[in-house]
């Protein structure tokens, strides 16, 4: 069975929109594109490289796939796995791409992804893809959250957790803090929400 690992750059107030560049996703007038850039350093770079080099296929929303398809084919030397990985794309509008291998999922995406998880193959890594992540969280399809939490609050923008997120317990499997204050933390699914009293 394949695991779905969600990899996100996130502000302290949970925003995941447009971390990498000014024009990455300025929907709804988002004015802070590129907010993660001032906080990158060797420690965060090494963590990124480790995650990018982990064997995996990609599970992406259409907007993230569009952005990746414009950039990574010309920069496969930086991320060789992006070229060889199968790109599974949740989209009701796209049906083909020159960036291969790619498979397009439409209709009942949650059901198709659930079936995909049950197949043999490498784990599925979700980068960005805010709308897709909401679907995955609502249908309890996320096995791990690999987060990089940046020391900024943005006040508005697309957030990692939205309405309908299934209550779930997670446990930390790896963590570090970079010299520039970025918390790098991996959480794995750990059953139901534990409760108790103090």
C-alpha positions as CSV (number, residue, x, y, z in Angstrom):
1,X,0.0,0.0,0.0
2,X,1.3,3.4,-0.9
3,X,1.4,6.3,1.5
4,X,0.4,9.9,0.8
5,X,2.9,12.4,2.2
6,X,1.8,16.1,2.0
7,X,4.8,18.5,1.8
8,X,4.0,22.1,2.6
9,X,5.7,25.5,3.3
10,X,3.5,27.1,5.9
11,X,3.3,30.4,7.8
12,X,2.7,30.4,11.5
13,X,-1.0,31.2,10.9
14,X,-1.3,28.2,8.5
15,X,-1.1,29.9,5.1
16,X,0.4,27.8,2.3
17,X,-0.3,30.1,-0.7
18,X,2.5,31.3,-3.0
19,X,5.5,30.6,-0.8
20,X,8.0,30.4,-3.6
21,X,7.5,33.4,-5.8
22,X,5.6,36.7,-6.4
23,X,3.6,35.3,-9.3
24,X,3.2,31.7,-8.1
25,X,-0.4,32.1,-7.0
26,X,-1.7,35.7,-6.5
27,X,-5.4,34.6,-6.5
28,X,-7.8,36.6,-4.4
29,X,-5.3,39.5,-4.4
30,X,-2.7,37.6,-2.3
31,X,0.1,40.2,-1.9
32,X,2.9,38.2,-0.2
33,X,4.2,35.8,-2.9
34,X,7.7,34.6,-2.1
35,X,7.4,34.9,1.6
36,X,9.6,31.9,2.3
37,X,12.7,33.2,0.4
38,X,14.2,35.4,3.1
39,X,14.3,32.4,5.5
40,X,16.1,29.8,3.4
41,X,19.6,28.6,4.5
42,X,21.8,25.6,4.3
43,X,19.8,23.6,6.8
44,X,16.5,24.1,5.1
45,X,18.2,23.5,1.7
46,X,19.5,20.1,2.9
47,X,16.1,19.1,4.2
48,X,14.6,20.0,0.9
49,X,17.2,18.0,-1.0
50,X,16.6,15.0,1.2
51,X,12.8,15.1,0.6
52,X,13.2,15.7,-3.1
53,X,15.5,12.7,-3.4
54,X,13.2,10.3,-1.6
55,X,11.7,7.8,-4.1
56,X,8.2,8.9,-4.9
57,X,5.6,9.6,-7.5
58,X,3.9,13.0,-7.5
59,X,0.3,13.7,-6.7
60,X,-0.6,17.2,-7.7
61,X,-3.4,19.6,-8.2
62,X,-3.8,21.2,-11.6
63,X,-2.3,24.7,-10.7
64,X,0.7,23.2,-9.0
65,X,1.2,20.8,-11.9
66,X,1.0,23.7,-14.4
67,X,3.7,25.6,-12.4
68,X,5.9,22.5,-12.1
69,X,5.5,21.6,-15.8
70,X,6.8,25.1,-16.8
71,X,9.8,24.8,-14.5
72,X,11.1,21.3,-13.7
73,X,11.6,19.9,-17.2
74,X,14.3,22.5,-17.7
75,X,15.8,22.0,-14.3
76,X,15.7,18.2,-13.9
77,X,19.4,18.3,-13.0
78,X,18.3,19.9,-9.7
79,X,15.5,17.4,-9.1
80,X,16.0,14.3,-11.3
81,X,13.1,12.5,-9.6
82,X,10.7,15.1,-11.0
83,X,11.4,13.7,-14.5
84,X,11.1,10.0,-13.8
85,X,8.2,10.2,-11.3
86,X,4.7,9.5,-12.5
87,X,2.8,12.7,-12.1
88,X,-0.8,12.0,-11.0
89,X,-2.8,15.2,-11.6
90,X,-6.3,15.9,-10.1
91,X,-8.0,17.9,-12.8
92,X,-11.4,18.1,-14.5
93,X,-9.9,20.2,-17.3
94,X,-6.5,18.8,-18.2
95,X,-6.2,15.5,-20.0
96,X,-2.7,15.5,-21.4
97,X,0.7,17.1,-21.0
98,X,4.1,17.0,-22.6
99,X,5.6,16.5,-19.2
100,X,5.5,12.7,-18.9
101,X,4.8,10.3,-17.5
102,X,1.6,11.9,-16.3
103,X,-1.9,10.5,-15.4
104,X,-4.9,12.7,-15.1
105,X,-7.6,12.0,-12.4
106,X,-11.0,13.5,-12.9
107,X,-14.5,12.9,-11.6
108,X,-14.5,11.4,-8.1
109,X,-10.9,12.2,-7.3
110,X,-11.0,11.0,-3.7
111,X,-12.2,7.6,-4.8
112,X,-9.5,7.4,-7.5
113,X,-6.8,8.4,-5.1
114,X,-8.0,5.9,-2.5
115,X,-7.7,3.2,-5.2
116,X,-4.3,4.5,-6.2
117,X,-3.1,4.2,-2.6
118,X,-4.0,0.5,-2.5
119,X,-1.8,-0.2,-5.5
120,X,1.8,-1.3,-5.4
121,X,4.3,1.5,-6.1
122,X,6.3,4.3,-4.5
123,X,4.7,6.6,-2.0
124,X,2.9,9.7,-3.4
125,X,4.2,13.1,-2.5
126,X,1.9,16.1,-2.7
127,X,3.6,19.4,-3.1
128,X,1.5,22.6,-2.7
129,X,-1.8,21.7,-4.3
130,X,-3.9,23.5,-1.7
131,X,-7.3,22.5,-3.1
132,X,-6.3,18.9,-3.6
133,X,-4.9,18.8,0.0
134,X,-8.4,19.9,1.3
135,X,-9.9,16.9,-0.5
136,X,-7.3,14.5,0.9
137,X,-7.8,15.8,4.5
138,X,-11.6,15.6,4.2
139,X,-11.4,12.0,3.1
140,X,-8.7,10.9,5.6
141,X,-6.2,10.0,2.9
142,X,-3.2,11.8,4.3
143,X,-0.6,9.5,5.9
144,X,2.0,12.1,6.8
145,X,2.5,15.9,6.9
146,X,6.0,17.1,6.1
147,X,5.9,20.7,7.1
148,X,8.2,23.7,7.0
149,X,6.8,26.3,9.3
150,X,8.1,29.8,8.7
151,X,8.4,32.6,11.3
152,X,5.8,34.9,9.6
153,X,2.1,35.5,9.9
154,X,0.3,36.5,6.7
155,X,-3.2,37.2,7.8
156,X,-4.9,35.9,4.6
157,X,-4.4,33.4,1.9
158,X,-5.1,29.7,1.3
159,X,-4.6,27.7,4.5
160,X,-3.5,24.1,5.0
161,X,-6.4,23.1,7.2
162,X,-9.9,24.1,6.1
163,X,-13.5,23.2,6.9
164,X,-14.2,19.5,6.9
165,X,-10.7,18.3,7.9
166,X,-11.2,14.9,9.6
167,X,-10.0,14.9,13.3
168,X,-6.9,12.8,13.4
169,X,-3.9,12.1,15.7
170,X,-0.3,12.5,14.4
171,X,3.1,11.8,15.9
172,X,6.4,13.5,15.2
173,X,8.9,11.4,13.3
174,X,11.6,14.0,12.6
175,X,12.1,17.6,13.5
176,X,14.7,20.4,13.4
177,X,14.9,24.2,13.6
178,X,17.0,26.1,11.1
179,X,19.2,29.0,12.1
180,X,16.6,31.4,10.5
181,X,13.8,30.0,12.6
182,X,12.1,27.6,10.2
183,X,10.6,24.6,12.0
184,X,11.0,21.5,9.9
185,X,8.7,18.8,11.2
186,X,7.4,15.5,9.9
187,X,4.2,14.1,11.3
188,X,2.8,10.6,10.6
189,X,-0.8,9.6,11.1
190,X,-1.3,8.0,14.5
191,X,-4.9,7.0,14.8
192,X,-7.7,8.9,16.4
193,X,-7.4,12.2,18.4
194,X,-6.2,11.2,21.9
195,X,-8.1,12.9,24.8
196,X,-7.7,13.0,28.5
197,X,-7.8,15.3,31.5
198,X,-5.1,17.1,33.4
